[in-house]
Amino acid sequence: MQIRTIITALTAAAVMTVAATASADRSDWPRSITVGTASQGGTYFIYGSGWADMVAEELDIRAGGEVTGGPVQNATLVETGDHQFGMVTMGPAYAAWTGNSELAPGLEHKSIRAVFPMYQTTFHVITRARDGFNSLNDLAGKRVGVGPAGGTADMYFPQFFDLLGIDVQIRNGGASDLAGQLQDGLIDAFAFAAGVPISAFSQLEAEIDVNIFSVTEAQQRQILDAFPELSPASITPEQYGSLGGEVQAVSIWNFAITHKDIPESLVYGVTKTVMENHERMMRIHRAAWETVPENVQYNSFLPFHPGAVRWFEENGYHIPDDLRG
């Protein structure tokens, strides 16, 4: 009887110790977390809202995605502490890190930290098939929507057109809005950059006959030479049923970010939740097929938050010394 009493007492003490540790571990957590995404209808909004909801469920914290102008704005919102987490492509992130953000020029965003790899953002274009536009060259003189001001597509596509000597009329707007404008003939093309398939493109594909295209081989070489942060990519008929074959493109990697002062235990929990629930992430958006730990290698400059470093190294993934935040 005495032994049983001692065991019961020890078990109760252990439970209380674990509970106290868990409570202390969360004592510095914010009451809620906001994840900066992008415009409705784009991959960022669906993907970001989805993992925020998953984190809320797994960590028992209020969390949600918020519509923003995209990566450029997300970097600044995290830097200033207005958002606890955000999603960025690494081009705008590097510009922000070095003080060259279009939104906050001169402000070096030295408080942002990488959390986990998301997926490649692929640059491609959709047009109405009846208009007969099948290439970037066909868009000369045309009205081209490039997503919200400050987004990745808005940052790069105008530079691509300038580099290639194609004069277009740039239009800004949210993904859903620009998809509607294209369908109504108010713009001639919608050039966007997001995880493939882009929801707004898939919706258009389901409703009207479309052409989906990106760059020629020569254009791809020109762009990759001018923008070393970009990578070659491709789009397949498995991603868009209207494609007759594989289409070459260019892409850039996306990472989730946070502020350096967000508690380590919270960032560890977020990283663990996303990295260990790949099937659930795939149900959120098919672009998450690239949301796997080994892709942590595609961040070459932005320090990782200590909470993220802890999860990756516990699971056998090395973080270089110069990327430990």
N, C-alpha and C positions, 0 to 999 in steps of 0.2 A: 504493500500500500504506500509505504514511504517513497519507494522508487518511482511509482506511478505519479505521485504528487510532485516529486522533484522534476520529472520529465515534463509534466503539464506546466509547471511554473517556468521551466526553461523555454518551452515552446512559446508560451505567452510572451515572455520577455523578448524572444527573438522576433516575434510578430510586431511587437511594439517598437522595437529598434528599427526594423525595416520600414514601418509606417512613418516613424519620426524622420528617418533619413529621406524617404520619398517626399515628405512634407517640406523638409529643409531644402531639398533639392529644387523644389518649385517655388520657394519663398520669394525669389527675385524675378520670377516670370512675370511678364506683362499680363494684364487681365484678358487681353485678346490680341490676336495678330492679324495684320492685313498683308495680303500678297498683291503687289502691283502686277497687273497683267497687260492688257492692251485693249483694242476695240472689240466689241461683241461681233461674233461671226468669224473671228480669227482663231488660230490654234492657241495662241497665248491665253486668251480668255477661257477657253474650254479646259485646256490643260491645267492652267494655274488655279482656276476655281475648283477643279477636281481634286488636285492634291491638297489644297487648303482644306476642303471638306474631309478628306481622308485623315489628315493630321488632326483636325478637330475631334474626330471620332476616336482615333487611337490614343491621343494624348489628353483627351478630356479638357480641351481648351477652346474658347471661341476663336474661330478662324474663318477667313473668307477672302475670295479674290475681289479686286476692285478694278473697274475699267480705268485705263490710263491711256496716254499717248504712245505707250510702248517702251522699248528698252532705254532710250535716252532719258525719258522722264523717270522711269523706274530707278535708274542709277541715282538720280538726284534725290528722289523721295526717300530712298534708303540712306543715302549720305546724310541728309538733314534730320533723319529720325522720324519723318512723317509716316513712313511705312516700315514695318519690321523685316519684311522680306520682299523680294522683287525678282523679276526674270529679265535677263539681258542677253543679247548677242554680244560676242566678245569684241567686235569692232567698236560699237558704241561704249562698251565697258572700258576698253583701253583708252578711248578718247576722254572719257570722264576721269579715269585714273590719272591721266597726264595733264589734266586741266584744260582739255580742248573740247569739252562738251558744248554742243550747240545751244543747249538750254542754260548752262551756267559757265560761260567761258571764263577762264582764269581760275576757276575753283578746282583744285586737285581733290578728287574724291578718294581720299586716303583712308576713309573709314569703312568702305565697302569690303566685304569678304565673300569669297566663293563658298558655296554649300555643296551642291551636287550637279553632275552633268545632266542635261536634259535631252537635246537632240540637235540635229543639224537643221538650220533654217535654209530652205532652198528657194532660190530666186526663179520665179517663172511667171508666165503671163497667160491670161485667158481673154478670148475675144468671142464675139458671136460668129458662128460659122458663115452665116449669110453675108457678113461684111467682107469676107475673103482675106482677112489678115492672118498670116501664118508665120511671121518672123518679126524680129525687132526692126529690121529695115522697112517693113511695111508700115510701121507706125510713124514714119516721118510726117510731121505736120499734124498729127492726130492728137486727140485729147486722151491723156493716159492718167488714170487714177493710180496713186502709189501709196495708199493707206494714210493713216493719220500723220500730221506733221510731227516730226521727232521720232517716228518709228524707223525700224530697220530699212524697210523698203524706201521710205522717203529719204533716208540718209544715202543709200547706195544707188538706186535706179537712176536718179538724175545725173549722178557721176558716170554711170555706165553709158548713158545716152550721149553725154558730152564726149567721153573717151572714144566712142564709136562714131562720132560725127553725125548723130541722128537728132534732129531738132524736133522736140515734141512739146505739147502744152501740158504741163504738170497740173494735176488736180489732187487735192487731199480730202480725206474723209475716212470714216470707219469702214471696216471690211463689209459689213452688211449693207451699209449705205451705198458704197461703190458698186457692189454686186447688183443692187437694184438699179443704179444709174446705168450700168452697162446693159442690163436687160431692157431698159427703156430707151436705149440709144442716146443717152445724155453724155456718155463718154464712149470712146472707141475701143479702149482696152483697159484692163485692170491688171497692173503689174504689182505683184506682192511677194513677200518673203515670209515664210512660216514653215512649220513642220508639215510634211506631206502625209496625207492629203489635207489641203486647206478646206475647212468646213464650207466657207462661202463659195469656193470653186465647185465643190461636190454638189452643193445645192443648185448652182447654176447648171451644172452638167445634167442634173436630173430633170430640169425644167425646159431647157432649150438646147439646140445643137451648138456646140462650142468647139473652138480650137484652143488647145493648150500647148504652149511652146516655151522655149527659153533661148539659149544661145547656140550659134554655130560653133564648129570646132575652132575656127580662126578667132571668133569673138571670145570664146572661152580662154584661149591662150593670152589674148590681149588683157582681159580682165584679171586673170590670175597673176600676170606679170606686174600689173599696176597695183593690185591689192593683195599683198602676201598673206594677209590674215584670212583670206578666202580659200576654199578647197574645191576641187572638182567634185561633181555630184551627178546623179541621174534620177530621172522620174520614170516609173514603169506603168504598164497597163494594169498591174495589180492595184495601183494607187488611184488611177483615173481610168475608168473603163472606156472612155472615148479615144484614148491613145491607141495608135496602130502599132506602136513599138516603143522601145526605150528612147527617152529624150535626154540629151546631155544638158547639164546645167552647172551652176556654181552655188556654193553654200557657205555658211558660217555657223560655228557652234554656239549653242545657248547653254547658259548655266543659271542656276538659282543663286541669288546673293542675299546677304543679310548685313546688318551693321555689326561692327567689331564689338560693341558693348552688349549685344544680345547674350543672355546667359548661355554658357557652354552646354549645360544639360538640356536646354530647350533645342539648341541647334543639333545636338547629338540625337535627340528624339525625332526631330524632323528628318534628318538624314537617314536614320534607321528606318523610319516609316516608309519613306519613298524608295530607298534602295532595296528593302526586303519585301516589297509588295509589287513585283513586276507585273503579275497577271492583273491585279487591280488597276495599276497604272495603264495597262493596255486597254482595259475597258473604258477608261476615261478618254483616251485618244490614241489612235494607232501610231502616232509619232513617237510614243513612249517606248517603242521597240528598241530605241537607242538609249533609253534611260537605264543604263546598267553601269555598275561600278568601274569596269575596265575603261570606260570612256572618260574617267577623271583625268587621263593623260592629256586631253585636248585643251586644258587650261595651262598656259605657259607663263603667265605674268601676274595674275591676281592671287594674293595670299588667301589660303583657305582659313575659315574660322576654326578655332581650336576644337569646337564640338564636332565639326565635320572631319577634321584630321583624326580625332580619336576613333570615330567609327571606321573610317577607311583603313587605318593601320591595324585596328583590332581584327579586321577581316582580310588582311594580307595585301593591301594596296599601299604602295610606298608614296608618300608625299615628300617631294624634295625640300631640303632645309630652307631654301629661299622662298618657298611657297607656304610656309607655316606662319599664320597670322596671329 
